[in-house]
């Protein structure tokens, strides 16, 4: 079978997506070490809110960070995927996130942030955003993604998540212990060893899930600290796997989606529950009941329960798992996982 055929995988993956997934532990440590060392103005520690501007894979790090640390941060935390920011003012820390540095929506949001004299920082690998930040003397994390050979934002989420956390730490808004980062790196290594391409499908949950999803649309279900992971998995399945996915959070899902599955008939869906022993007890109780209702509506389900012991560890383990699932879907479909021809085509039509 192709998922156990490393030669066939290498043929379909000339862009190095698999190598990027395997390098997540190195991404984490590099991003954390570099981003937390960024010099931020002392006034940034007085921020009363955080607003992030980012599109697609460039915003996923903020989504995961907010899901895991939002309560601990204790500040209003918005993420916008648009040309315009929400209501921001000089007391808002605005982080402009664009992996390429050339995302037009993020560049437009940056101009707005400067206009209202917000506290601004950037996270980028270069491009126009890095040039703009230097010109306006804006601090930030401008990184060289040495451990992301595929060059795709969705495969460089070690930079996205931990670069973002490092900036919050550098700004004095969030205190993260080095031990948490060391544990996160260990969690990433363990997940690579558990879900990696060298582990045969017979004992690899990521390969088994990819096979279950291959001819079905994916309904991703998450909650609480894994909500950002649900968002990320949807993006990865779309772009890397070239496969349809839709993401929903509990308990909100139970208040509408169950009725929406009634029609049309003949649909083929498979639900992926990103579960956790750390969820609120009522959310945990909902998961098997929701899965049972889905089953009665003809929707099969797979449960993924991370084995790590901390919120951040669970998020990292789930991130690695999702990266592999989406990659294995691309292999099953015979697709190059690094290319995004439809997205590129749309950008050309827009003149971007």
N, C-alpha and C positions, 0 to 999 in steps of 0.2 A: 504494500500500500504506500502511496506517495508520502504520507506523513512520517513514515519510517525510512524513507529513501533520501539520504543526505545529498546524493549526487543530483537527483531530480529537483530537490529543494534549491540547491545552489544555482541550477539552471534558471529557475523561475525567479530568483531573488538576486539579480546582479547589482541591485542598489544597496544591498547590505542591511535590510530591515531586521533580519534575524540577529545580525551582529549588534545592532543598536539595542534590541531587547535584552540581549545577553549582557550588554555593558551598563545596564541601569545602575548596578551598585557603584560603579566608578563615576557615573554621572552625578549620583547623589552626593558623594563625598566632595567631588570637585566643585559642584555648585554651592554647596553649603560653605565650604572653606572660603571661596571667593566672594560670595554675596554678603556674608556676614562681616567681611572686612571692608565693605564699601563705606566711605565716609559720608555720613548724612548730617545736614545742619542740625544743631541742637534743638531748634524749634520744631523739628518733625516729631519729636517725642510728645509734643503737646497736641497732636492731631486728635480731633474728636470724631472722625469717621474715616473710613477707607473706601475708595472707589477705584475699580480696576477697569481699564478699557482693553479689550482683546477679542480676537476673532478665532473661531475654530480651535485648532490645537494649541494656539498661543494663549488661550484663556483657560485651558484645562487645569494648569497648575494652580491658578487662583481658586477654581471650583473645589479642587481637592483640599487645598489649604483651608479654605473657609469651612468646609464640612468637618474637618478634623479639629481645627483650632478656633473656629468662630466664637464659640462660647467663652473660651479662655481669653481671647482677644478683648471681648467685652465692648466692642465698638460697632456701630452700624457699618455694614460691609456690603457694598453693591458691586455687581459685575455687569458691565454693559457691553453688548455686542452691536454697536451702532456707531454712527458718526458723531452723535451728541452724548455727552455725559448726563447723568441725572443731576439734580440740584447739588452743586458743590460750591464751596466758599473757601476763604483763606485758611479755615481750620480743617480742611479735608486733605488727606494724603491721597493723591491720585497717582496710581502706578500704571504706566503705559507699557503694555506687554505685546511685543511683536517679534516672533522668532526671527523672521527675515529682516525686520526693520523697515519694511516697505508697505505695510498694510495701510491702505488709504483711510479706513475708518479710524484707526488708532492715531494716525497723524493728525486727522481733523480734530479728534478729541483732545489731543495735546495742545492745539492752538486755543481751544476753549478753556482748558485748565490754566494756561498762562494768562489768559484774558481776565479771569476772575482771581488771579494771584493765589491759586491753590498751592499746596506743598506738592511738588511733582518729582517723581522718580521714574526711571525707565528700566525695562528688562528686555534685552535684545542681543542678537548676535552681530548686529552691525546695520548696514543699510542707511536709509534716510533718517531713521529714528536716532541712530547713534550720532550721525552728523548734526542733527537738530539739537540733541542734548548737549553736545560739546559747544555748539554755537551759543546756546542760552545758559550754559554752565549749570545744567541739570544733572544731579547725581544719579547713579544707577549702576546696574549690573550689565556690563557689556562683555559677553562671554565668547570664547572660542570653543565650539562644541566638539572637542577632540574625540569624545566618546559616543558620538552619534553619527556614524558613517553614512547612514541613509539621508541625513540632512533634513528629515521631516520633523515638524514640531511634535506630532503625536508620538514619535519614537524617541523624542528627547525630553520626556517628562521628568526625568531626574533633574534636568536644568529648570524645567517649568515649575515643579513643585518646590524644590529645595532652594532654588534661586529666589523664589518669591518669599519663602519662609526666612531666608537669610536677610532679605531686605527689611522685612518687618522687625527682625531681631536687631539689625543695624540701626533702624530708626528708633529703637528703644520702646517699641509698642508690644513686643512679644518676646518673652524670655524662654529660650529652648536650651535645655541642657545638652552638652556634647554627648552624654550617654544615650540620649534619645536618638541622636543621629547615628551613632555606632550601632545601636540596636536596629535601626531602619536599614542600614547597609547589610547587616547580618540577615534580616528578613528578606531582602532582595536576593541575596546569594542563595538562601534556602529555597526561595520560590523558583529561581532559575534552575536549580538542581532538580526540583520536583516536576516542573512543567516543560523543561527544555526539549529541544528536538532530539536529543540522544536518548530520551526516555521513551520506550515503546508505547504505542497507543493502548496496549493491554493494561498498563498501569499509569497512564497519563490522563488526568481529568481534563486538561485543556484540549487535548486531541479528541477525547471522547465527546466533549461538548461541541467542538467544531463539526464533528460528524453528525451529531444530532441536529445542528442548525443548518446543515448544508442545503437542504431543500425546503426550509421553513423560514419565515420571517422571525426575527428575534424580538421578543418583548422583554426588556430589561427592567427588573424591579429592584429598587434599593431603598435605603432609608438612612436618616441621621448622618453619622460620620462617614458612611459609604455612599452618600448621595453624589458627591463629586466623582466617585469611581463609576457610578452608573452613567453619568454624563460622559465621562471619558470613554467608557466601553462602547457607548453608542457611536461616538465619533470614530473610534478605532475600527469598529466593524464596518462603518460606512466607507472610510477612506482606505484602510489597509485591506479589509476583507472584500470590498466591492459588493456589499451585501446589505439588505434592508434591516434596520433595527429601529425600535422606538423605545424610549426610556420613560419610566414612571416611578414616582416615589410613593411609598406607604407612609401614612395611612390614606393619603389623598386618592390613590388609585381606586380604593374600595368604594369611593363615593360616586364614581361615574363609569370607569372603564368596563366593569363587569357587564353593564347593560349594552355597552357599545360593541361587545363581541357577538351579539345576537345575529347581525347581518353584516356583510353578505355571507351566504352559505358557501361551503367549499373552500373557505380560507384555510391556510396551513400556517400555523404559528407554533413557536416553542418559547416558553417563558424561561428566563434566567434570573433566579432569585439570588441577589447578593445579600446573604444573611449574616447575622452576627449574634453571638451570645451576649453582646454588650448593648443591644437595642433595648429600648423601653419594653417592659414586660408585655404591654398590650400590643405593641408592634410585633414582638416575637410570637404572640398568640395568633395574630392575624395571618402570618405567613403560611402555615399548613392549611388553614381554612381557605385562604385565597387560592392556594394551589389546587385544592379540592374543587372549588367552584370553577376554576379554569378547566380542570380535567373534564368536568361534566359538560363544558362547552366545547370540548374537542381540542383543547390546548394542552399539550404535554409540558412538562417542566423539569428543570434541573436546578438543584440547590447547590450553591457554593458557599461554604462556611470557612473563612480563613482560620488558620490555627494559631496565629500570633496572639500575644497577650496584651497589647496596647492598641489604642485607637490608630496611632500612626503606623504601627507594624501591620495591622489589618489592612489599612489603606494601601501600603506598599505591596504586600502580598497580593492583594486583589488587583493592583495595577499591573503587576507582572503577569498574573493569570490572564487578564484581559488582553494584554499585548500579544501573548501567545495564541489565544483563541482566535483573534482577528487575523493573525498571520497564518494560522493553519487553515482558516476559511479561504484565504487567497490561494493557498496551495491546492485545496480541493477543487477550487474553481478554475485552476490553471492560469491565475492572474499574477502579474508582476505587482507585488504589494506596495512598492514605493511610488508608482505612478498615479496621478490623479487627473486623467485626461479630460474629464467633463468639467472639473473645477477650473483647470487651466484654460479650457475652451471658453468658458464663461468670462474669465478675466480678460481674455483677448478681445472678446466682443464688447466688453465695457471699456476697452482701451487701457487696461491696467497692466 
